[in-house]
Amino acid sequence: MVKRMNNKVVTIILTVLAALAWGLSFFFTIVALKYFDPISLLGLRWGIAGLLFAIFYFVGFIKCDFKGKNIKPLIAAGLLQPCLYSIFETTGIGMTSTSESAIIIAMIPIFTLIVSVIIYKKRLSKLSIFAVVIAFSGIVVCTYFSPEFTATGKLLGYLVLFGAVICSAFYTHSINNAGKSFTSTEITLVISISGGVFFTILNFIFGDGFNTYVVFINESDSMFSVLFLGIACSFLCYLAFNNILTKFSPVVVTNVFINGVTLIGIISGVVLAGDPFGLFIVIGAGMTMTGITLTTLTNNKKNKN
């Protein structure tokens, strides 16, 4: 009994810490982008995460069994996320603000539902349609009424962020198929190392190459931000997330994480980055989070039936 309670407490702590780290990732990305271009930053972030996963795998801390398994579908999924997703997300964050990025990225569950309708011809209930409309309306309120909104400037940043959301939606469906043959840890290991290799190569072709590592070592602010993104967000959070998924319903976990990350992203943007705050953020974020919650609850009820 005591052991179960201890496990539950550990799981709750992991959930809070992971949501906190991912929520702060928007702010630390903006800080890091002051020193690096998006490709160079991604080369560092995923290079660190991929290296850590590789080390933990070879020393035996992470248990995976790839014998007789075809990892090509996993590598293909990795091209969607973290590869394409991270490019859109990091670039979009640099073009918008911490809080706006957090709210738009929160639309991933909604777009995952839309993709399932388009590809798998799933039917949406009236409540699901209402939830999608509410969530989209929240995004419009947050962006349009922002004092910094401009049709030529930030609008492009919003569109780039939606590119990340779309990539993540397709990634979710591709990983669902891979999940039949691989554990969540195996999936995370392969896509993380793939991301590390992909962005390191990209950095030497389109980024700052060796100069990226010189700046990383010499600038303490850049080093802390990159280490936080690489170790906390891309490495530890994924391990924690996988652990939590084995103990709770994926629908519940996703809902808690998305809403938690969004809330922390908004707070960190206002408090740490000086993002504009007003009634438009409260109403817009509330509408978006309500839409996401309704969507996950509707899907959970449908799956039980």
Order of alpha helices (4+ residues) and beta strands (2+ residues): alpha-alpha-alpha-alpha-alpha-alpha-alpha-alpha-alpha-alpha-alpha-alpha-alpha-alpha
